[in-house]
Amino acid sequence: MLTGALVLATSGSALAAGATTGGLFSLNASEGRLEPVPGRTGQFSLALKPGSPILRLQGAGGAVTEEPARRFVARWGARGFGVTPPRAALVLDRAPAAADVALLSLSSPRVTPDGLLRFRARTVSRTPATGPLAAFARRADTGVAGPFTSARLLVAQDPGQSAFLTILVNALPSNPIGRYPSLCLQGTIVAAQNTVTGPGELSSTRNCWGLRPQGANSLVGSIIRLGLSGVAGDSVQVNMDFMSGASLTMFASNADGIQGPSTTITADGSYSFPIPAG
């Protein structure tokens, strides 16, 4: 059982770097524990005892907000961390110089009934040359393990934004003459955690999705939600290939679920869907 509290603090230089590289989450722990997983080389269990909100810095403007640990865990997948586990630096303030920095990738966050913030962790062999963790990565050690006191955990968010693209199917002819509608995302974007609510199915190839009904199903009335990570800039760019008689309403939302303006689409073309600021 860990005792003590987690106090709000961070490194100013690391936060400044995070402003231009996507985002950074920071907390200071009065104590914690990093334990190897038996029989699994390079895998660890990380436990912390939160006592204050996590400090979050987001966007080029460097806005700083506080975020409770439970919200941090709840938004894990929406931020793309479920697709690409984030890198983190665990910095031990009172450890020897040869064992005071661990560079990790984190997954499976949870808050336990007794208030512990837990992660699965892996050691990272390739260190980032730039970004908010670069300075810590150059100091990374291999012998960090066991209980610790007075430590900092810095979690870096990917430079590309995480967002959602929602598609409402208003009309889609069941036996059309010509093309079925499809959409392709522009740029290097990872789409996962996709859902279809309502009748019908969705087919996909790489970063393109076909809306052709399969069998007797119809997509009319369906709500299609694509979970995206690595979105460059402040909007989602989509190329649409359409057919006569089809109608879709589409909009983007940010990682916190705030919805941007919607557009009803009935023709081919390239479309841009703004992602609301966090």
C-alpha positions in Angstrom: 0.0 0.0 0.0 1.5 3.3 -1.0 1.1 6.3 1.3 1.5 10.0 0.8 0.1 12.3 -1.9 0.8 13.2 -5.5 1.5 17.0 -5.7 1.0 19.1 -8.7 4.3 20.2 -10.3 6.2 20.0 -13.5 9.2 21.0 -15.5 8.8 24.4 -17.2 11.2 23.6 -20.0 9.5 20.3 -20.8 6.1 22.0 -20.8 7.4 24.7 -23.2 8.6 21.9 -25.6 5.3 20.2 -25.3 3.5 23.2 -26.6 4.9 22.7 -30.1 4.9 18.9 -30.1 1.3 18.0 -29.4 0.8 17.8 -25.7 2.3 16.9 -22.4 0.8 15.5 -19.1 2.8 16.0 -16.0 2.6 15.0 -12.3 4.9 14.8 -9.3 4.6 11.8 -7.0 5.7 11.8 -3.4 6.3 8.1 -3.8 5.5 5.1 -6.1 6.7 1.8 -7.3 8.1 0.4 -10.6 8.2 -3.4 -10.5 9.4 -5.8 -13.2 6.8 -8.3 -14.5 8.2 -11.8 -13.7 9.3 -13.7 -16.8 8.8 -10.7 -19.1 11.9 -8.8 -20.0 11.5 -5.1 -20.3 7.9 -5.1 -18.9 6.9 -3.4 -15.6 4.0 -2.4 -13.4 4.0 1.2 -12.5 1.9 2.5 -9.5 1.4 6.0 -8.3 -0.9 7.6 -5.6 -2.6 10.7 -7.1 -3.5 13.4 -4.6 -3.9 16.3 -7.0 -5.0 16.8 -10.7 -2.6 16.0 -13.5 -1.2 19.1 -15.2 -2.0 19.2 -19.0 -0.3 21.4 -21.6 -1.9 21.4 -25.0 -1.5 23.1 -28.4 0.8 25.7 -29.8 -0.5 28.3 -27.4 0.7 26.3 -24.5 -2.6 26.4 -22.5 -2.2 24.7 -19.2 -5.2 23.0 -17.5 -5.7 20.6 -14.6 -7.2 17.1 -15.2 -8.2 14.6 -12.6 -6.6 11.2 -12.8 -9.9 9.4 -13.6 -10.6 11.8 -16.5 -7.0 11.2 -17.7 -7.8 7.4 -17.7 -11.2 7.9 -19.3 -9.8 9.9 -22.3 -6.9 7.5 -22.9 -8.4 5.9 -26.0 -9.8 9.1 -27.4 -6.4 10.7 -27.4 -5.0 7.8 -29.5 -3.0 6.3 -26.7 -4.9 2.9 -27.2 -3.6 2.8 -30.7 -0.1 4.1 -30.0 1.0 3.8 -26.4 2.5 7.1 -25.3 6.1 7.6 -24.2 6.8 8.8 -20.7 9.8 9.8 -18.7 9.9 8.7 -15.0 12.4 10.9 -13.2 13.5 10.0 -9.7 14.7 13.0 -7.8 16.5 11.1 -5.0 18.0 8.2 -6.9 21.7 7.9 -8.0 22.6 9.4 -11.3 23.0 6.0 -12.9 19.4 5.0 -12.0 17.3 8.1 -11.9 15.5 8.2 -15.4 13.4 5.5 -17.0 12.0 6.0 -20.5 8.8 4.0 -20.9 5.8 3.4 -23.0 2.6 3.2 -21.1 -0.6 1.2 -21.5 -3.7 -0.1 -19.6 -4.1 2.8 -17.2 -6.6 2.4 -14.4 -7.5 3.9 -11.0 -7.8 1.1 -8.4 -10.4 1.2 -5.6 -7.7 2.2 -3.1 -6.8 5.2 -5.3 -3.7 4.0 -7.0 -3.0 5.1 -10.6 -1.6 2.1 -12.3 0.0 1.4 -15.8 1.6 -1.4 -17.7 5.0 -0.1 -18.8 7.7 -1.2 -21.2 11.2 0.2 -21.5 11.9 2.1 -24.7 15.1 1.4 -26.6 14.8 4.0 -29.3 15.0 7.5 -27.8 13.4 10.6 -29.4 15.8 13.1 -30.7 13.4 16.0 -30.3 10.3 16.8 -28.3 9.5 17.3 -24.7 11.2 14.0 -23.6 14.4 14.4 -25.6 16.4 15.8 -22.7 15.2 13.0 -20.4 15.7 10.3 -23.1 19.4 11.2 -23.3 19.7 10.5 -19.6 17.7 7.3 -19.6 19.0 4.4 -17.5 18.4 0.7 -17.5 18.5 0.0 -13.7 15.4 1.9 -12.6 13.1 -0.4 -10.5 11.6 -0.8 -7.1 10.0 1.7 -4.8 10.8 5.4 -5.0 10.0 8.8 -3.5 9.8 12.3 -5.0 9.5 11.5 -8.7 8.1 13.1 -11.8 6.2 11.4 -14.5 5.9 13.2 -17.9 3.7 11.7 -20.5 4.0 13.0 -24.1 1.1 13.1 -26.5 1.8 12.5 -30.2 2.4 15.6 -32.3 -0.6 14.7 -34.4 -4.0 15.4 -32.9 -6.5 12.7 -31.9 -10.0 13.3 -33.1 -13.2 11.6 -34.3 -14.9 11.8 -37.6 -18.7 11.2 -37.5 -20.7 10.2 -40.5 -24.5 10.3 -40.5 -26.1 8.4 -43.4 -29.1 10.3 -44.6 -29.7 8.6 -47.9 -28.0 5.7 -49.7 -29.8 4.0 -52.7 -29.9 0.3 -52.1 -29.5 -0.6 -55.8 -27.8 2.4 -57.4 -26.6 2.7 -60.9 -22.9 3.8 -60.9 -20.7 4.3 -57.9 -21.2 3.7 -54.2 -19.8 6.5 -52.0 -16.4 6.1 -50.3 -14.1 8.4 -48.4 -10.3 8.5 -48.0 -8.5 10.4 -45.3 -5.6 12.7 -46.4 -2.3 12.6 -44.6 -0.7 10.0 -42.3 -3.6 9.2 -40.0 -4.3 6.1 -38.0 -8.0 5.1 -37.7 -9.0 2.6 -35.1 -11.8 2.0 -32.6 -14.3 2.5 -35.4 -18.0 1.9 -34.7 -21.2 1.7 -36.7 -24.5 2.3 -34.9 -27.6 1.2 -36.7 -28.3 -1.1 -39.7 -25.6 -2.0 -42.2 -21.9 -2.6 -42.3 -18.8 -0.7 -43.2 -15.9 -2.0 -45.3 -12.4 -0.5 -45.3 -9.0 -0.6 -47.1 -6.1 1.2 -45.5 -7.3 4.8 -45.0 -10.4 4.5 -47.3 -13.9 3.4 -46.3 -16.6 2.1 -48.6 -20.3 2.7 -47.7 -21.7 0.0 -50.0 -24.5 -2.0 -48.3 -23.7 -5.6 -47.8 -26.4 -8.2 -48.4 -29.9 -7.1 -47.4 -28.5 -4.5 -44.9 -28.9 -0.8 -45.5 -26.6 1.9 -44.0 -29.4 4.5 -44.0 -29.9 5.8 -40.5 -26.5 4.5 -39.4 -24.0 6.6 -37.5 -20.4 5.8 -38.4 -17.6 7.0 -36.0 -13.9 6.8 -37.0 -11.4 7.2 -34.1 -8.4 9.0 -35.5 -4.8 9.7 -34.3 -1.9 11.6 -35.9 -4.1 14.3 -37.5 -1.9 17.2 -38.6 -3.2 20.7 -38.3 -6.6 21.7 -37.0 -8.9 19.8 -39.4 -9.6 16.4 -40.9 -9.1 16.4 -44.7 -11.3 13.9 -46.6 -11.6 13.0 -50.3 -15.2 11.9 -51.2 -16.2 9.7 -54.1 -19.9 9.9 -54.5 -23.0 8.6 -56.3 -26.3 10.0 -57.3 -28.9 10.0 -54.6 -26.6 9.6 -51.6 -26.4 12.1 -48.8 -24.1 12.2 -45.7 -23.8 14.6 -42.9 -20.3 14.7 -41.4 -18.4 16.5 -38.7 -15.2 16.2 -36.6 -14.9 16.4 -32.9 -11.8 16.7 -30.7 -10.4 14.1 -28.2 -12.7 15.5 -25.5 -15.8 15.0 -27.6 -16.5 18.7 -28.5 -18.2 18.7 -31.9 -17.2 21.0 -34.8 -19.5 22.3 -37.5 -21.3 19.8 -39.7 -21.5 19.6 -43.5 -24.1 17.7 -45.6 -22.4 16.1 -48.6 -24.1 15.0 -51.8 -21.3 15.3 -54.4 -17.7 14.3 -55.1 -14.9 16.5 -53.8 -12.4 17.3 -51.1 -13.8 18.4 -47.8 -12.3 19.9 -44.6 -13.8 19.3 -41.1 -12.5 21.6 -38.4 -11.4 20.1 -35.1 -12.5 22.3 -32.2 -9.8 23.6 -29.9 -9.4 21.7 -26.6 
